Amino acid sequence: MDVVPSTTPSFNALLILPDDPARPNDHPLSSLNAVRMHIKPLNIELDSNGNPTARAMQVALGPGLATFFRELYHRDPAQISWYYTVYGLHRREQVDRSLTFNTLANRIVQVGGFQGPALVVKGGPVEMKGDWLNADWMTVDALATTLWWYHRTGQRTEQIAGERALARYITRNF
């Protein structure tokens, strides 16, 4: 049996692009396709735990202090073993550099006023012992449909994270 190579490229990170000031009528949350158009796939250097290296974050986000912002679970309620980990430049850097507003990242982070690009990689809870590193690679469509689901349903990212942590605890202990 011949093995047919996948036609879908594999990526280990996604970049959520900020709004385009040259296109003020192009709202990132106007449709699922608009969400897709604001996500760029890329491959970056990850450390042995699956976290982006400092150099990779600087290349993806630009110079400055990058920081963790949020864990974002996939829209599938059965998915409890991994989540998207969202990074961006530190809030002070965003303001100091007058970066462009990022509607999609702002929806995820939910702290108001997120500016500049956001870097997204897969992550997972400590008790999963890195199992998410062997999971499927990230796709624009999977992240886009998850972001669209959060937007359309009004779900809050921290509430979903709490529910998934509880589900994981119950699954492992009972």
PyMOL CGO cylinders between C-alpha atoms (Angstrom):
from pymol import cmd
from pymol.cgo import CYLINDER

trace = [
    CYLINDER, 0.00, 0.00, 0.00, 1.41, 3.39, -1.00, 0.3, 1, 1, 1, 1, 1, 1,
    CYLINDER, 1.41, 3.39, -1.00, 1.44, 6.19, 1.53, 0.3, 1, 1, 1, 1, 1, 1,
    CYLINDER, 1.44, 6.19, 1.53, 0.01, 9.37, 0.13, 0.3, 1, 1, 1, 1, 1, 1,
    CYLINDER, 0.01, 9.37, 0.13, 1.56, 12.49, 1.65, 0.3, 1, 1, 1, 1, 1, 1,
    CYLINDER, 1.56, 12.49, 1.65, -0.85, 14.87, 3.30, 0.3, 1, 1, 1, 1, 1, 1,
    CYLINDER, -0.85, 14.87, 3.30, -1.82, 17.88, 1.24, 0.3, 1, 1, 1, 1, 1, 1,
    CYLINDER, -1.82, 17.88, 1.24, -2.52, 19.82, 4.42, 0.3, 1, 1, 1, 1, 1, 1,
    CYLINDER, -2.52, 19.82, 4.42, 0.62, 21.55, 5.71, 0.3, 1, 1, 1, 1, 1, 1,
    CYLINDER, 0.62, 21.55, 5.71, 1.46, 20.99, 9.38, 0.3, 1, 1, 1, 1, 1, 1,
    CYLINDER, 1.46, 20.99, 9.38, 1.97, 23.96, 11.66, 0.3, 1, 1, 1, 1, 1, 1,
    CYLINDER, 1.97, 23.96, 11.66, 2.76, 24.16, 15.36, 0.3, 1, 1, 1, 1, 1, 1,
    CYLINDER, 2.76, 24.16, 15.36, 1.58, 27.75, 15.91, 0.3, 1, 1, 1, 1, 1, 1,
    CYLINDER, 1.58, 27.75, 15.91, -0.96, 30.26, 14.71, 0.3, 1, 1, 1, 1, 1, 1,
    CYLINDER, -0.96, 30.26, 14.71, -0.74, 34.03, 14.71, 0.3, 1, 1, 1, 1, 1, 1,
    CYLINDER, -0.74, 34.03, 14.71, -3.92, 36.05, 15.27, 0.3, 1, 1, 1, 1, 1, 1,
    CYLINDER, -3.92, 36.05, 15.27, -3.41, 39.22, 13.28, 0.3, 1, 1, 1, 1, 1, 1,
    CYLINDER, -3.41, 39.22, 13.28, -4.50, 42.62, 14.55, 0.3, 1, 1, 1, 1, 1, 1,
    CYLINDER, -4.50, 42.62, 14.55, -7.19, 44.61, 12.78, 0.3, 1, 1, 1, 1, 1, 1,
    CYLINDER, -7.19, 44.61, 12.78, -6.10, 46.28, 9.57, 0.3, 1, 1, 1, 1, 1, 1,
    CYLINDER, -6.10, 46.28, 9.57, -6.44, 50.09, 9.95, 0.3, 1, 1, 1, 1, 1, 1,
    CYLINDER, -6.44, 50.09, 9.95, -6.40, 50.44, 6.16, 0.3, 1, 1, 1, 1, 1, 1,
    CYLINDER, -6.40, 50.44, 6.16, -9.61, 48.37, 6.03, 0.3, 1, 1, 1, 1, 1, 1,
    CYLINDER, -9.61, 48.37, 6.03, -11.88, 49.72, 8.80, 0.3, 1, 1, 1, 1, 1, 1,
    CYLINDER, -11.88, 49.72, 8.80, -14.99, 47.99, 7.37, 0.3, 1, 1, 1, 1, 1, 1,
    CYLINDER, -14.99, 47.99, 7.37, -13.30, 44.57, 7.44, 0.3, 1, 1, 1, 1, 1, 1,
    CYLINDER, -13.30, 44.57, 7.44, -14.47, 43.48, 10.91, 0.3, 1, 1, 1, 1, 1, 1,
    CYLINDER, -14.47, 43.48, 10.91, -12.74, 40.25, 12.05, 0.3, 1, 1, 1, 1, 1, 1,
    CYLINDER, -12.74, 40.25, 12.05, -15.91, 38.94, 13.73, 0.3, 1, 1, 1, 1, 1, 1,
    CYLINDER, -15.91, 38.94, 13.73, -18.32, 39.64, 10.86, 0.3, 1, 1, 1, 1, 1, 1,
    CYLINDER, -18.32, 39.64, 10.86, -18.23, 36.02, 9.63, 0.3, 1, 1, 1, 1, 1, 1,
    CYLINDER, -18.23, 36.02, 9.63, -16.39, 32.75, 10.08, 0.3, 1, 1, 1, 1, 1, 1,
    CYLINDER, -16.39, 32.75, 10.08, -14.47, 33.47, 6.89, 0.3, 1, 1, 1, 1, 1, 1,
    CYLINDER, -14.47, 33.47, 6.89, -13.40, 36.86, 8.27, 0.3, 1, 1, 1, 1, 1, 1,
    CYLINDER, -13.40, 36.86, 8.27, -12.07, 35.09, 11.37, 0.3, 1, 1, 1, 1, 1, 1,
    CYLINDER, -12.07, 35.09, 11.37, -10.09, 32.69, 9.16, 0.3, 1, 1, 1, 1, 1, 1,
    CYLINDER, -10.09, 32.69, 9.16, -8.60, 35.61, 7.22, 0.3, 1, 1, 1, 1, 1, 1,
    CYLINDER, -8.60, 35.61, 7.22, -7.15, 37.04, 10.46, 0.3, 1, 1, 1, 1, 1, 1,
    CYLINDER, -7.15, 37.04, 10.46, -5.23, 33.87, 11.39, 0.3, 1, 1, 1, 1, 1, 1,
    CYLINDER, -5.23, 33.87, 11.39, -1.84, 33.02, 9.91, 0.3, 1, 1, 1, 1, 1, 1,
    CYLINDER, -1.84, 33.02, 9.91, -0.26, 29.55, 10.36, 0.3, 1, 1, 1, 1, 1, 1,
    CYLINDER, -0.26, 29.55, 10.36, 3.43, 29.28, 11.15, 0.3, 1, 1, 1, 1, 1, 1,
    CYLINDER, 3.43, 29.28, 11.15, 6.10, 27.00, 12.52, 0.3, 1, 1, 1, 1, 1, 1,
    CYLINDER, 6.10, 27.00, 12.52, 8.12, 28.25, 15.44, 0.3, 1, 1, 1, 1, 1, 1,
    CYLINDER, 8.12, 28.25, 15.44, 10.76, 26.89, 17.77, 0.3, 1, 1, 1, 1, 1, 1,
    CYLINDER, 10.76, 26.89, 17.77, 9.25, 25.17, 20.82, 0.3, 1, 1, 1, 1, 1, 1,
    CYLINDER, 9.25, 25.17, 20.82, 11.05, 24.02, 23.95, 0.3, 1, 1, 1, 1, 1, 1,
    CYLINDER, 11.05, 24.02, 23.95, 10.81, 20.43, 25.25, 0.3, 1, 1, 1, 1, 1, 1,
    CYLINDER, 10.81, 20.43, 25.25, 7.55, 21.27, 27.08, 0.3, 1, 1, 1, 1, 1, 1,
    CYLINDER, 7.55, 21.27, 27.08, 5.90, 22.61, 23.93, 0.3, 1, 1, 1, 1, 1, 1,
    CYLINDER, 5.90, 22.61, 23.93, 6.20, 26.28, 24.92, 0.3, 1, 1, 1, 1, 1, 1,
    CYLINDER, 6.20, 26.28, 24.92, 7.47, 28.83, 22.43, 0.3, 1, 1, 1, 1, 1, 1,
    CYLINDER, 7.47, 28.83, 22.43, 11.06, 29.88, 23.04, 0.3, 1, 1, 1, 1, 1, 1,
    CYLINDER, 11.06, 29.88, 23.04, 11.78, 33.53, 23.83, 0.3, 1, 1, 1, 1, 1, 1,
    CYLINDER, 11.78, 33.53, 23.83, 13.38, 33.92, 20.43, 0.3, 1, 1, 1, 1, 1, 1,
    CYLINDER, 13.38, 33.92, 20.43, 10.32, 32.45, 18.67, 0.3, 1, 1, 1, 1, 1, 1,
    CYLINDER, 10.32, 32.45, 18.67, 7.99, 34.81, 20.53, 0.3, 1, 1, 1, 1, 1, 1,
    CYLINDER, 7.99, 34.81, 20.53, 10.14, 37.78, 19.60, 0.3, 1, 1, 1, 1, 1, 1,
    CYLINDER, 10.14, 37.78, 19.60, 10.11, 36.76, 15.93, 0.3, 1, 1, 1, 1, 1, 1,
    CYLINDER, 10.11, 36.76, 15.93, 6.31, 36.21, 15.92, 0.3, 1, 1, 1, 1, 1, 1,
    CYLINDER, 6.31, 36.21, 15.92, 5.23, 39.12, 18.12, 0.3, 1, 1, 1, 1, 1, 1,
    CYLINDER, 5.23, 39.12, 18.12, 8.01, 41.65, 17.55, 0.3, 1, 1, 1, 1, 1, 1,
    CYLINDER, 8.01, 41.65, 17.55, 10.53, 43.02, 20.01, 0.3, 1, 1, 1, 1, 1, 1,
    CYLINDER, 10.53, 43.02, 20.01, 9.45, 43.41, 23.60, 0.3, 1, 1, 1, 1, 1, 1,
    CYLINDER, 9.45, 43.41, 23.60, 8.40, 41.42, 26.62, 0.3, 1, 1, 1, 1, 1, 1,
    CYLINDER, 8.40, 41.42, 26.62, 6.04, 38.61, 25.59, 0.3, 1, 1, 1, 1, 1, 1,
    CYLINDER, 6.04, 38.61, 25.59, 3.70, 37.14, 28.17, 0.3, 1, 1, 1, 1, 1, 1,
    CYLINDER, 3.70, 37.14, 28.17, 1.09, 34.41, 28.63, 0.3, 1, 1, 1, 1, 1, 1,
    CYLINDER, 1.09, 34.41, 28.63, -2.48, 35.71, 28.41, 0.3, 1, 1, 1, 1, 1, 1,
    CYLINDER, -2.48, 35.71, 28.41, -5.03, 32.90, 28.39, 0.3, 1, 1, 1, 1, 1, 1,
    CYLINDER, -5.03, 32.90, 28.39, -5.83, 29.23, 27.99, 0.3, 1, 1, 1, 1, 1, 1,
    CYLINDER, -5.83, 29.23, 27.99, -8.53, 28.76, 25.38, 0.3, 1, 1, 1, 1, 1, 1,
    CYLINDER, -8.53, 28.76, 25.38, -10.29, 25.41, 25.12, 0.3, 1, 1, 1, 1, 1, 1,
    CYLINDER, -10.29, 25.41, 25.12, -11.48, 24.01, 21.83, 0.3, 1, 1, 1, 1, 1, 1,
    CYLINDER, -11.48, 24.01, 21.83, -15.23, 24.31, 21.22, 0.3, 1, 1, 1, 1, 1, 1,
    CYLINDER, -15.23, 24.31, 21.22, -15.71, 20.52, 21.47, 0.3, 1, 1, 1, 1, 1, 1,
    CYLINDER, -15.71, 20.52, 21.47, -16.78, 19.84, 25.09, 0.3, 1, 1, 1, 1, 1, 1,
    CYLINDER, -16.78, 19.84, 25.09, -15.15, 16.40, 24.98, 0.3, 1, 1, 1, 1, 1, 1,
    CYLINDER, -15.15, 16.40, 24.98, -11.74, 18.01, 24.46, 0.3, 1, 1, 1, 1, 1, 1,
    CYLINDER, -11.74, 18.01, 24.46, -10.23, 18.20, 27.95, 0.3, 1, 1, 1, 1, 1, 1,
    CYLINDER, -10.23, 18.20, 27.95, -6.66, 17.03, 27.37, 0.3, 1, 1, 1, 1, 1, 1,
    CYLINDER, -6.66, 17.03, 27.37, -5.29, 20.14, 25.65, 0.3, 1, 1, 1, 1, 1, 1,
    CYLINDER, -5.29, 20.14, 25.65, -6.04, 23.81, 25.04, 0.3, 1, 1, 1, 1, 1, 1,
    CYLINDER, -6.04, 23.81, 25.04, -4.77, 26.70, 22.99, 0.3, 1, 1, 1, 1, 1, 1,
    CYLINDER, -4.77, 26.70, 22.99, -2.25, 28.84, 24.87, 0.3, 1, 1, 1, 1, 1, 1,
    CYLINDER, -2.25, 28.84, 24.87, -2.34, 32.51, 23.90, 0.3, 1, 1, 1, 1, 1, 1,
    CYLINDER, -2.34, 32.51, 23.90, 0.67, 34.84, 24.17, 0.3, 1, 1, 1, 1, 1, 1,
    CYLINDER, 0.67, 34.84, 24.17, 1.07, 38.51, 23.36, 0.3, 1, 1, 1, 1, 1, 1,
    CYLINDER, 1.07, 38.51, 23.36, 3.27, 41.43, 24.17, 0.3, 1, 1, 1, 1, 1, 1,
    CYLINDER, 3.27, 41.43, 24.17, 3.02, 42.66, 27.75, 0.3, 1, 1, 1, 1, 1, 1,
    CYLINDER, 3.02, 42.66, 27.75, 0.19, 45.19, 28.16, 0.3, 1, 1, 1, 1, 1, 1,
    CYLINDER, 0.19, 45.19, 28.16, 2.64, 48.02, 28.87, 0.3, 1, 1, 1, 1, 1, 1,
    CYLINDER, 2.64, 48.02, 28.87, 4.48, 47.27, 25.62, 0.3, 1, 1, 1, 1, 1, 1,
    CYLINDER, 4.48, 47.27, 25.62, 1.20, 47.24, 23.68, 0.3, 1, 1, 1, 1, 1, 1,
    CYLINDER, 1.20, 47.24, 23.68, 0.33, 50.73, 24.91, 0.3, 1, 1, 1, 1, 1, 1,
    CYLINDER, 0.33, 50.73, 24.91, 3.86, 52.15, 24.71, 0.3, 1, 1, 1, 1, 1, 1,
    CYLINDER, 3.86, 52.15, 24.71, 4.24, 51.06, 21.10, 0.3, 1, 1, 1, 1, 1, 1,
    CYLINDER, 4.24, 51.06, 21.10, 0.73, 52.14, 20.05, 0.3, 1, 1, 1, 1, 1, 1,
    CYLINDER, 0.73, 52.14, 20.05, 0.03, 48.79, 18.41, 0.3, 1, 1, 1, 1, 1, 1,
    CYLINDER, 0.03, 48.79, 18.41, -3.13, 48.19, 16.39, 0.3, 1, 1, 1, 1, 1, 1,
    CYLINDER, -3.13, 48.19, 16.39, -6.20, 46.85, 18.21, 0.3, 1, 1, 1, 1, 1, 1,
    CYLINDER, -6.20, 46.85, 18.21, -6.77, 43.10, 17.85, 0.3, 1, 1, 1, 1, 1, 1,
    CYLINDER, -6.77, 43.10, 17.85, -10.50, 42.28, 17.96, 0.3, 1, 1, 1, 1, 1, 1,
    CYLINDER, -10.50, 42.28, 17.96, -10.04, 38.49, 17.91, 0.3, 1, 1, 1, 1, 1, 1,
    CYLINDER, -10.04, 38.49, 17.91, -7.37, 38.40, 20.63, 0.3, 1, 1, 1, 1, 1, 1,
    CYLINDER, -7.37, 38.40, 20.63, -9.41, 40.82, 22.70, 0.3, 1, 1, 1, 1, 1, 1,
    CYLINDER, -9.41, 40.82, 22.70, -12.37, 38.39, 22.51, 0.3, 1, 1, 1, 1, 1, 1,
    CYLINDER, -12.37, 38.39, 22.51, -10.16, 35.58, 23.84, 0.3, 1, 1, 1, 1, 1, 1,
    CYLINDER, -10.16, 35.58, 23.84, -8.24, 37.46, 26.49, 0.3, 1, 1, 1, 1, 1, 1,
    CYLINDER, -8.24, 37.46, 26.49, -11.25, 39.45, 27.68, 0.3, 1, 1, 1, 1, 1, 1,
    CYLINDER, -11.25, 39.45, 27.68, -9.22, 42.04, 29.54, 0.3, 1, 1, 1, 1, 1, 1,
    CYLINDER, -9.22, 42.04, 29.54, -10.00, 44.86, 27.14, 0.3, 1, 1, 1, 1, 1, 1,
    CYLINDER, -10.00, 44.86, 27.14, -7.82, 46.64, 24.65, 0.3, 1, 1, 1, 1, 1, 1,
    CYLINDER, -7.82, 46.64, 24.65, -5.54, 43.84, 23.40, 0.3, 1, 1, 1, 1, 1, 1,
    CYLINDER, -5.54, 43.84, 23.40, -3.20, 45.31, 20.79, 0.3, 1, 1, 1, 1, 1, 1,
    CYLINDER, -3.20, 45.31, 20.79, -0.80, 43.74, 18.31, 0.3, 1, 1, 1, 1, 1, 1,
    CYLINDER, -0.80, 43.74, 18.31, -0.58, 40.12, 17.18, 0.3, 1, 1, 1, 1, 1, 1,
    CYLINDER, -0.58, 40.12, 17.18, -1.32, 37.13, 19.42, 0.3, 1, 1, 1, 1, 1, 1,
    CYLINDER, -1.32, 37.13, 19.42, 0.65, 33.89, 19.23, 0.3, 1, 1, 1, 1, 1, 1,
    CYLINDER, 0.65, 33.89, 19.23, -1.27, 30.64, 19.77, 0.3, 1, 1, 1, 1, 1, 1,
    CYLINDER, -1.27, 30.64, 19.77, 0.25, 27.21, 20.47, 0.3, 1, 1, 1, 1, 1, 1,
    CYLINDER, 0.25, 27.21, 20.47, -1.18, 24.01, 21.93, 0.3, 1, 1, 1, 1, 1, 1,
    CYLINDER, -1.18, 24.01, 21.93, -0.72, 23.47, 25.63, 0.3, 1, 1, 1, 1, 1, 1,
    CYLINDER, -0.72, 23.47, 25.63, -2.08, 21.19, 28.26, 0.3, 1, 1, 1, 1, 1, 1,
    CYLINDER, -2.08, 21.19, 28.26, -2.42, 20.54, 31.95, 0.3, 1, 1, 1, 1, 1, 1,
    CYLINDER, -2.42, 20.54, 31.95, 0.56, 19.17, 33.88, 0.3, 1, 1, 1, 1, 1, 1,
    CYLINDER, 0.56, 19.17, 33.88, -1.19, 15.89, 34.67, 0.3, 1, 1, 1, 1, 1, 1,
    CYLINDER, -1.19, 15.89, 34.67, -1.45, 15.14, 30.93, 0.3, 1, 1, 1, 1, 1, 1,
    CYLINDER, -1.45, 15.14, 30.93, 2.38, 14.85, 30.85, 0.3, 1, 1, 1, 1, 1, 1,
    CYLINDER, 2.38, 14.85, 30.85, 2.78, 16.48, 27.45, 0.3, 1, 1, 1, 1, 1, 1,
    CYLINDER, 2.78, 16.48, 27.45, 0.27, 14.27, 25.62, 0.3, 1, 1, 1, 1, 1, 1,
    CYLINDER, 0.27, 14.27, 25.62, -0.90, 17.29, 23.64, 0.3, 1, 1, 1, 1, 1, 1,
    CYLINDER, -0.90, 17.29, 23.64, 2.50, 17.44, 21.94, 0.3, 1, 1, 1, 1, 1, 1,
    CYLINDER, 2.50, 17.44, 21.94, 1.57, 14.24, 20.11, 0.3, 1, 1, 1, 1, 1, 1,
    CYLINDER, 1.57, 14.24, 20.11, -1.90, 15.49, 19.18, 0.3, 1, 1, 1, 1, 1, 1,
    CYLINDER, -1.90, 15.49, 19.18, -2.81, 16.70, 15.72, 0.3, 1, 1, 1, 1, 1, 1,
    CYLINDER, -2.81, 16.70, 15.72, -1.08, 19.80, 14.48, 0.3, 1, 1, 1, 1, 1, 1,
    CYLINDER, -1.08, 19.80, 14.48, -2.90, 23.08, 14.64, 0.3, 1, 1, 1, 1, 1, 1,
    CYLINDER, -2.90, 23.08, 14.64, -5.06, 24.32, 11.79, 0.3, 1, 1, 1, 1, 1, 1,
    CYLINDER, -5.06, 24.32, 11.79, -6.45, 27.72, 10.96, 0.3, 1, 1, 1, 1, 1, 1,
    CYLINDER, -6.45, 27.72, 10.96, -9.90, 26.21, 10.53, 0.3, 1, 1, 1, 1, 1, 1,
    CYLINDER, -9.90, 26.21, 10.53, -9.96, 24.54, 13.97, 0.3, 1, 1, 1, 1, 1, 1,
    CYLINDER, -9.96, 24.54, 13.97, -8.96, 27.76, 15.76, 0.3, 1, 1, 1, 1, 1, 1,
    CYLINDER, -8.96, 27.76, 15.76, -11.26, 29.89, 13.58, 0.3, 1, 1, 1, 1, 1, 1,
    CYLINDER, -11.26, 29.89, 13.58, -14.31, 27.72, 14.27, 0.3, 1, 1, 1, 1, 1, 1,
    CYLINDER, -14.31, 27.72, 14.27, -13.50, 27.75, 17.99, 0.3, 1, 1, 1, 1, 1, 1,
    CYLINDER, -13.50, 27.75, 17.99, -13.19, 31.55, 18.05, 0.3, 1, 1, 1, 1, 1, 1,
    CYLINDER, -13.19, 31.55, 18.05, -16.40, 31.83, 16.04, 0.3, 1, 1, 1, 1, 1, 1,
    CYLINDER, -16.40, 31.83, 16.04, -18.15, 29.51, 18.54, 0.3, 1, 1, 1, 1, 1, 1,
    CYLINDER, -18.15, 29.51, 18.54, -17.05, 31.65, 21.51, 0.3, 1, 1, 1, 1, 1, 1,
    CYLINDER, -17.05, 31.65, 21.51, -18.22, 34.78, 19.70, 0.3, 1, 1, 1, 1, 1, 1,
    CYLINDER, -18.22, 34.78, 19.70, -21.61, 33.42, 18.57, 0.3, 1, 1, 1, 1, 1, 1,
    CYLINDER, -21.61, 33.42, 18.57, -22.49, 31.68, 21.85, 0.3, 1, 1, 1, 1, 1, 1,
    CYLINDER, -22.49, 31.68, 21.85, -21.19, 34.39, 24.20, 0.3, 1, 1, 1, 1, 1, 1,
    CYLINDER, -21.19, 34.39, 24.20, -19.23, 31.79, 26.18, 0.3, 1, 1, 1, 1, 1, 1,
    CYLINDER, -19.23, 31.79, 26.18, -16.53, 33.16, 28.46, 0.3, 1, 1, 1, 1, 1, 1,
    CYLINDER, -16.53, 33.16, 28.46, -13.09, 31.58, 28.11, 0.3, 1, 1, 1, 1, 1, 1,
    CYLINDER, -13.09, 31.58, 28.11, -12.41, 31.36, 31.85, 0.3, 1, 1, 1, 1, 1, 1,
    CYLINDER, -12.41, 31.36, 31.85, -15.78, 29.68, 32.49, 0.3, 1, 1, 1, 1, 1, 1,
    CYLINDER, -15.78, 29.68, 32.49, -15.12, 27.03, 29.85, 0.3, 1, 1, 1, 1, 1, 1,
    CYLINDER, -15.12, 27.03, 29.85, -11.60, 26.49, 31.25, 0.3, 1, 1, 1, 1, 1, 1,
    CYLINDER, -11.60, 26.49, 31.25, -13.07, 25.87, 34.71, 0.3, 1, 1, 1, 1, 1, 1,
    CYLINDER, -13.07, 25.87, 34.71, -15.66, 23.43, 33.35, 0.3, 1, 1, 1, 1, 1, 1,
    CYLINDER, -15.66, 23.43, 33.35, -13.03, 21.48, 31.41, 0.3, 1, 1, 1, 1, 1, 1,
    CYLINDER, -13.03, 21.48, 31.41, -10.69, 21.30, 34.42, 0.3, 1, 1, 1, 1, 1, 1,
    CYLINDER, -10.69, 21.30, 34.42, -13.57, 19.91, 36.50, 0.3, 1, 1, 1, 1, 1, 1,
    CYLINDER, -13.57, 19.91, 36.50, -14.42, 17.38, 33.76, 0.3, 1, 1, 1, 1, 1, 1,
    CYLINDER, -14.42, 17.38, 33.76, -10.78, 16.29, 33.63, 0.3, 1, 1, 1, 1, 1, 1,
    CYLINDER, -10.78, 16.29, 33.63, -10.67, 15.90, 37.41, 0.3, 1, 1, 1, 1, 1, 1,
    CYLINDER, -10.67, 15.90, 37.41, -13.87, 13.85, 37.46, 0.3, 1, 1, 1, 1, 1, 1,
    CYLINDER, -13.87, 13.85, 37.46, -12.69, 11.68, 34.56, 0.3, 1, 1, 1, 1, 1, 1,
    CYLINDER, -12.69, 11.68, 34.56, -9.39, 10.90, 36.30, 0.3, 1, 1, 1, 1, 1, 1,
    CYLINDER, -9.39, 10.90, 36.30, -10.66, 10.40, 39.84, 0.3, 1, 1, 1, 1, 1, 1,
    CYLINDER, -10.66, 10.40, 39.84, -14.02, 8.66, 39.59, 0.3, 1, 1, 1, 1, 1, 1,
]
cmd.load_cgo(trace, "trace")
